[in-house]
Amino acid sequence: MTPNLNRFIREIKHSFFCDDEYIRNILAVTKNEYDKKLQQNNFSLKDLINLSDYFQININDIANGSVDYKQIKTKFYNPSSAIPTKYVQNAGTYMSNIRAIINHIRDFTNDKTAQYLINKYGISKEALINDSLMVNIKLANSLLADISDNYNISDSNYLSMAMLSYKSQSRNKLISETLRNQSGLNIAKHVAKNALSYDKNFIYTVTPLNYGQFIFSGTIRPEVKDIFHTNEITNIQAIKFRAASIQALSILSNNGYIEVQNIETPTSQSSETFHIYMKNTAKQQTSLLQ
């Protein structure tokens, strides 16, 4: 029961951008008591009942890890489309990706840092939890560059952010029904073929090589290039996040691990294509699934 209660709290925080104080108030415990429960994975039956009553969901759904978070959102939260207009023009990136980045920074640092970032970029909490809202690539890339410059993130952090972006129920369905046990090459091909359903910024192609290797390439769409400079669209942080998204899909699809061997960014303003050299390996990043 306790591990799933911990998971439920984490998912509530990630899905609806709630902070620990919000959860503490529901549980009616002090900060020290709450921190101790988190550290020791020691939530009580009373805690479970309090959360169940507050969110009006069945105790067994929490205990079994089968909570319908979309239903909770419908009952308790009012997603908004309020966001600075400069981030809406030529929108091509879903807000769920932005939320994954912000949530990872919150896990990596603290609530205050995450709140500082959403204030800095003018993102309301109501917009952040709006899964159907699309923003332009400049917001995602500026945010990734910001945290790379100021919070010392590594390649493993990009993978963690990508894993978080696949936590929604619709994406879990994609993973379990469509991509289960597919090869890394086939997963990359699926991403390229279905790009318009999640990313309207690039035209993606996949080039198979020998020994499980392949190249995943992205060329800026003409309508995007007409609005943004190439370096605004293809910074190294954004390309690493795209590479990590393919790695995350492979791990969640039970295919092991895809190694990123090299990344080539556009070499000049006239160049519009990046290349990610990838390879299937036997290595499995199981720690990221916890």
N, C-alpha and C positions, 0 to 999 in steps of 0.2 A: 504493500500500500504506500509506504513512505516514498520510495523512489518515484512512483507515478505522481505523487502529490508535489514533489520537487519539480518534476517535469511540467506539471500543470502550471505551477507558479511561473516557471521560466517561459512557457509558451504564452501565458497571459501577458507577461511583461513584454515579450518580443512582438506579439501580434497587435497589441493595442497601446504600446509604448507607455505602460504603467510603470511607476517607480516602486521601490521597496516600501516607501512610506504608505502608498496606496494599499498595498497588500497587508502591511502591519495594521492599518486601521480596520481592515476587514476582520483580521484575526484578533484584534483587541489585545495586542502584546506590545511590550516595550521594544526599543531598538536592540538592546542587549539580548533580550529573549529571542527576538526574531533572528538576529545574527547567529546566535548559538544553534537554533533549530536548523538553519541553513547549513552551517559548518558541519554539524553532526548528523545531518539527514534524519532528524528526529522530530517530525511533526506528529501531533497527536490526533486521535479520532475526533476530538473537539475541533481541531483546526480544519479537518476534512469537512465536518458538518457545517462549520461557519462559511467556508468557501462554497460548498454546495448550495446552502441556503441563499447566500448573497447573489450568486450567478444563476440561481434557479435551474440547476442541472442535477441529474441523478448522481448520487454518491458513487454508484457502481461505474458510471462512465468515467469519473475521475480515477477511481482505483484501477480500472482496466485500461486506462489510456485511450479511451474511445470518445473523447469530448468533441462535439461539433462546435468549433470556434466561430464559424460563420453565423451560427444561431446566436451565440453570445453577442457578437458584434451587432446583429440586427436589434437585439433587445436593449443594449446598454450604450452603444456608441453611435455617433452621428458623423460619418465620414464627410469631408468637405473637399472642394476643389480649389480652395483659396490658397494661392501660391503666387509669388512675384511673376509678373507677366514675362519677364525676360527668360524664365525657365519653362515657359509653356510653348513658346514659338517653335514650330517644327518638332513637336514632342515625339520621341521615339523610344523612350525607356520607361518601364513600369515603376511606379512608386515602391513596389515591393523590393526592388533592388536597392533603392535609397534607404529604405527601412532596415534592410539587412546590414548595410554599411554602418548606419547609426547604431544599431543594436550591438554589432560587434565591438564598436568603439566603447559603448557603455559597459560591455562585459570586460573589455580589455583595460578600461580605466575606471570610470564611475559615472553615476547618473548626471552629475553636474557638467562633466565634459560633453556628454551627449546633448544635454539641454543647451549648452553654449553653442554647439555646432548648428542645431536646428534654428536657434535664434539668429545666429550669424547669417544663415542663408534664407531666413524669412519663411521657414516651413512651419506651419501650424501642426499641432498634434493631430488635429482632425484630418488634415491633408495627408499626413504621414501614414495613417492607417487606411487610407482609401486605396484598395487593391486595384480598382479600375482606372485610377488616375495615371496619366502618362505625362512625363516631363521630358525636356530635351537633354541631350547628352552632355551639355555644358555643365549642368548641375552635378551629375554623377562624376564627371571627370574633375571638376573643381574640388568636390568633396574628397575624392580619392587622393588628389595631389596634396590637399591640405593635410589630411591625416598622415600621409607618407612623409611630409616635411616636418611635421610637429610631434608625431607619436611613435616614431621608430618602428613601423610595422614591417614584418618580414613576409616572404612568400607564403608561409603557412597561415598568416593572417588573411591573405586574399582567399585562400581555400576555405577558411572558417567562415568568411563573409559569404562566399558562394554557397556553402552548405546551408547557411541560414536563409538564403534567398529561395531555396527549394522546400521550405517548411510548410508552405500552404497546402491545403488538402487537394486542390486541383493539380498541383505539380506532383504531389506524392502519387496521385492516380496515374499521371503520365509515366512516372518512373516504374511503378509496379506493373502496369498493364502493357506499356509500349516498349520500354527499353530494358526490361528485366533480362539480365544475362547476355545482353548484346555486347559485341566487341567495341573497343574504344573507337575504332575506325567507323563502325556503323553509328555509334552515338554522335560522333562529330558530323557525319553525313546528315543525321536527323536534325541536329542543331542548324546546319547550313540550309537544309531544305525548308525548315519551318521558321526561318528567321523572322519573317514578317509578323508572326504571332506574338513575338516578345521583344523584338529589336528592329526598329525601322531606320537604323542609321547606316548599316553596312549591307553589302551583298557578299555573302560568304561562299567560299568554295573549299573543297577538300581534295588534296592530291595524295593518293596512296604511294608509299615507297616500299622498300624491302624490310624484312625482319620486324614487322609490327610497327614500323614508323609511318608517319604521315604528316602532311603540312596542312594546317588550318589557316586559311587566308581571309582577310576582310578588306573589301574595297569600299571606300566612302560613296554613298549614294549621291548622285549629282545634286538632288534637291537639298541635301544636307550641306554639301560643300559650298553651295551658293550662299549659305547663311553664315557658316562658321569657317574659321581658318583651320587648315589641316592639323596644326599642332594643338588646337583646342579639342579636336575629336580623337586623335590617335596618340595621346600621351602614354607613356610606358605603363603608368598605373592602370589605366583603362584596359590596356591590352592584357596585362597580368590578370585582371579581374575576369576578362573573357576566357582566358586560358584556364583559370581556376574553376569557372563555371562548368567547363567540359570535364575537368577532373572530378568535380563534385558529382556530376551526373553518373560518371563511371563508377564511383565508389557506392553511391546510393542504389545503383542498378545491379550491384553485386558482381561487378566485373573486375574488381581489384583496383589498380592504380595506374593512371596515365602520367608518365614523366614528361615534363616540359624540358626539352633539350636546348632550345635556343629561341629567342624572339628577335625578329627583325622589324624595326619601326620604319615608317616612310623616311627616306634619306633626304628629301627636300620638299619644299612647298608644292612642287609640281607632282610629286609622288603621292598616290592616294591609297596604297595598299600596304597592310602589315602582314607578316607571316609568323606563325607559331609552329615550331617543329616539335612534334610530340611522338611518344612511343609507349606502347603497352608494356607494363612490367608486372612481375609477380608480387611486388610490394603492395601491402594493403594498409591504408591509413585508418585502422579501426578505431583509434582513439577519438577521431572526429565524429564518430557516430554516437557517442555517449550523450 
